[in-house]
Amino acid sequence: MAYKSMWDCVRDLEKHGRLVRVQEEVDPNLEMAEIHRRIFEAQGPAILFEKVKGSPFKAVSNIYGTYERTDFLFRKTLSRVQKVIELKADIANLAKRPTRYIGAPLTALTALPMRSIGRAPSMYGTTTIDQLPQIKSWPMDGGAFITLPQVLTLDPDKPGVMNSNIGMYRIQLSGNAYDMNTEIGMHYQLHRGIGVHHEKYNRIEKPFKASIFVGGPPSHAFAAIMPLPEGLSELTFAGLLGGRRFRYKQDNGHIISCDADFVITGEILKGVKKPEGPFGDHLGYYSLEHDFPVMKVDKVYHRKDALWHFTVVGRPPAEDSSFGYLIHKMVKELTPGEFPGLVELNAVDAAGVHPLLLAIGRERYMPFREQKPEEILTIANRVLGSGQTSLAKYLWIAAANDDPSIDTHDIADFFRHMLERVDWARDLHFQTKTTIDTLDYSGSDWNAGSKVVVAACGPKMRTLAYELPKDLRLSTAFTSAHIALPGIIAISGAKWNNQESASMEIEALAQVLKPQALANWPLIVICDDAEFTAKTVNNFVWVTFTRSNPSHDIYGVDAFIEYKHWGCMGPLIIDARKKTHHAPELIPNNAVSKKVDKLFSKGGSLYKMQ
């Protein structure tokens, strides 16, 4: 079954018991987000909001809320899409495994976008920005945002929809200095196709027109975030994954998605920027207010009985975690071709994706001599020099030769494997004063920070400890200690004040730890709350890797510098305390939470969701 619209998807989910309706009027200011978060955390169904306060339109969220439901949405098309992507990445696959790819080229051809002749369903009526559901997810958000937009721009040098770019960049609808109904904010960052288009339009007089689609078949939103092989259009991919060709029209120089629920057309103004944000983002913190481009709104079209499709972004895992899950399923066989020697790569969702990559590579350079990291360092450099993975901050890479069973998605076991083998005197490799993810405020400036590669291979150097040393001694700035994972101690520290005092505190701790028997504890994490950090693996990776900047926050017991190489002979220490320059973490509003409780109480639409 190919979904022709978001309503087709909603009816299919409801038919199979995978959707709940909220019949009461709900405020888009924080309440809808609170409902969404609770149902997502309970691994509950998709949510249809029938009455959105201040808007004539219904809204739907959480359709991708579980991996199982995401598989369900694309159950008829996923295997065909995998084969087309594999062929697009390397046509030699056809000769190597011809039976696997029977019909794949024809599938790709039949998914080409189709220009519509009749009236587009998405152009049934027009409305204004202030009539759209003004969904605000977190108390400090700068206004209402579109969280699942499909933003289409055309390449001025290569006309035609097949050379267009569709990306998912957050759109601020209200607040800050935007003129309501005529201006909206466009937040896009490094390595985004729209930025390439923007630069080209800046060099010519032609207006930079853009279209923003919301809703439509669920494959369309997914196409906007899919990292595709070069030359494979997002419009073609949307048709492949949806099992139905992407239908479009042209309107005054804009591309219109015929099947979208809403289409906002306009012009991105050259040389004009306005403050955008704050916004509660997927690292679990606010991205702060910064200047970004502005789009002047032309028209806001909508379908008959349109559905506003949204999600709520926040500390992972969240609904958008399913995007990473599905991407991995589709491209896992392409990894060796993209990164020769790489067996597996996991951008750890629980750590906010970009802060932490776990990888496995093959060591084949010198198999006749003592093992040490060689090829896996080459692989690490390739990973950090490629597209989105170049934004990674920590890259831990193991050698597949040491244990073929290791799995980057078994995070606890992967750290066990690494920490049994790592040599802190040899295996740390820093890049300083470089770029990191725009949304990561742990660095030295906006979009600026450092990276570290931890590359370990060879036989076990140690057996990790499972019980805290009974006589563990700490210096005065530090209090309780808890085991985060075997070989990893989380220690609560005093509140972080500045870099100088933090360095003095941890150097003093390192001196106290040096004479103690800590050979089986290779990693120590300094944090604000050791009990919280050690409670779950997700807490450990979130705190450790989102709150530290490698060049500034990595220390070590018995540390040294040798010919510009930094290392340590004892345990590595990472200072993962909250810093004064960090963005605030996301905390729901208590009053809103209490108000929403009524919907989950007896008599409320969501009573059975408890």
Number of C-alpha atoms within 10 A of each C-alpha: 14 18 20 19 21 23 18 15 19 22 13 17 19 16 10 8 11 17 21 21 15 20 15 14 13 19 20 22 20 22 21 25 23 22 21 25 23 16 20 23 13 12 15 20 24 24 25 22 21 18 18 23 16 15 15 15 19 18 23 24 24 26 25 24 28 22 15 10 18 19 16 15 23 20 13 15 18 19 13 20 24 21 23 23 21 22 18 17 18 14 12 12 15 17 9 10 10 10 9 12 18 13 12 18 14 10 17 20 12 15 20 20 22 17 17 15 9 8 10 18 19 26 20 15 13 14 15 15 18 15 13 21 26 23 25 26 29 26 17 18 22 21 21 24 24 24 20 28 26 27 24 26 26 25 20 17 10 10 10 11 20 17 18 21 21 28 25 24 22 20 23 27 26 23 18 17 12 19 12 15 18 16 22 26 28 21 18 18 15 16 13 16 17 24 14 13 18 20 11 15 20 14 9 10 8 10 15 22 22 24 27 27 29 27 29 27 28 25 24 27 24 24 25 23 19 19 14 17 16 8 10 17 20 27 28 22 27 26 28 27 27 28 24 22 22 26 19 21 17 13 9 8 15 19 24 28 30 27 26 32 27 32 27 22 26 24 18 25 17 17 8 11 16 17 19 29 26 21 27 27 23 25 26 23 24 25 23 21 15 13 14 16 19 25 24 19 20 17 17 23 22 27 22 13 12 25 27 24 25 22 23 27 24 24 19 20 20 23 24 21 20 21 18 17 15 18 16 16 12 20 18 15 16 18 15 13 13 15 18 13 19 24 21 21 23 19 21 21 26 25 25 25 23 24 30 26 24 21 26 26 26 21 24 14 12 11 8 7 7 7 16 18 20 17 19 26 20 14 21 21 14 16 22 19 13 13 12 15 21 18 27 23 31 23 26 23 28 33 27 21 15 18 13 9 7 19 21 22 16 10 17 18 15 19 19 17 21 20 24 22 22 22 22 23 19 17 20 18 16 15 14 14 13 14 20 27 23 16 20 29 27 29 28 16 14 16 18 18 24 23 25 20 22 22 29 28 27 19 13 13 13 15 15 19 18 15 12 16 12 6 8 12 14 17 16 11 14 19 14 12 23 20 22 26 22 22 25 27 25 28 25 23 25 16 15 17 11 11 13 8 11 21 16 11 18 24 19 16 20 22 15 15 20 15 11 13 12 19 16 19 26 26 22 23 28 24 27 21 19 23 18 16 27 23 14 14 14 19 16 23 23 25 25 24 22 28 24 27 28 23 17 18 20 17 22 27 25 18 17 14 10 8 6 7 12 18 22 19 17 25 25 22 24 24 28 27 24 20 19 13 12 19 20 17 15 20 14 15 14 9 9 18 15 10 12 21 14 14 20 17 14 11 10 16 16 21 13 12 16 11
